[in-house]
């Protein structure tokens, strides 16, 4: 029995290592620009892959960085939950009411274009130093992607489903719970993925507001101690966690979309 080899099979095999090639190329460039073999400047050498990986192993093996990771993830979770609690119901209301959408559209778009970091001084003055201003900034960063994608999902609901619900004498609550919410789940997951991307970018500067733990705080701490290899190690950790969060939500979105298509064609 002979195996068939087609151009599509070859293309599939060639595509598999491409992400690894990209990562390897980035590491090579990083090494070329920072390695102590080429640079006599000790500060530049501290940013090299050799010293960064050594610092990363030490941070993880000693458990020094673990409490900061847990603190940052807790803040992200609280900010994201608050954004969901605000954004999804408000997005449903705006999507279901043409008047409410017309009256709030300009306001939401105006506020959305303001950088969440612009609210930092106001958050500190109103909420003081500590976790509360961080929660506020993360919620502001995440709420608009969720709100706008929820509204877009309501607009994308097939009108035939709504007509069918009305013909069955379903109440507005039943229509919303049994028809609209399942139909907009994919849009909400897209909003969550966008929100995670924004909230993770805002997290580090938000954790520089006088808190005593978190990845943003630890970056400031390494800068003050001139521990640049640790600083680069924390940057790698931030990138890895952010990539993991985005990949998880992308997987959830793909699974839900596949599940919805399977139900449609079954």
Secondary structure, DSSP 8 states (H G I E B T S, - for coil): ------HHHHHHHHHHTHHHHHHHHHHHHHHHHH-TTT---HHHHHTSHHHHHHHHHHHHHHTTTHHHHHHHHHHHHHHHHHHHHHHHHHHHHHHH-HHHHHHHHHHHHHHHTS-GGGGHHHHHHHH-SSHHHHHHHHHHHHHHHHHHHHHHHHHTS-HHHHHHHHHTT--HHHHIIIIIHHHHHHHHHHHHHHHHHHHHHHHHHHTTSS-SSSHHHHHHHHHHTT-HHHHHHHHHHHHHHHHHHHHHHHHHHHHHHHHHHHHHH-
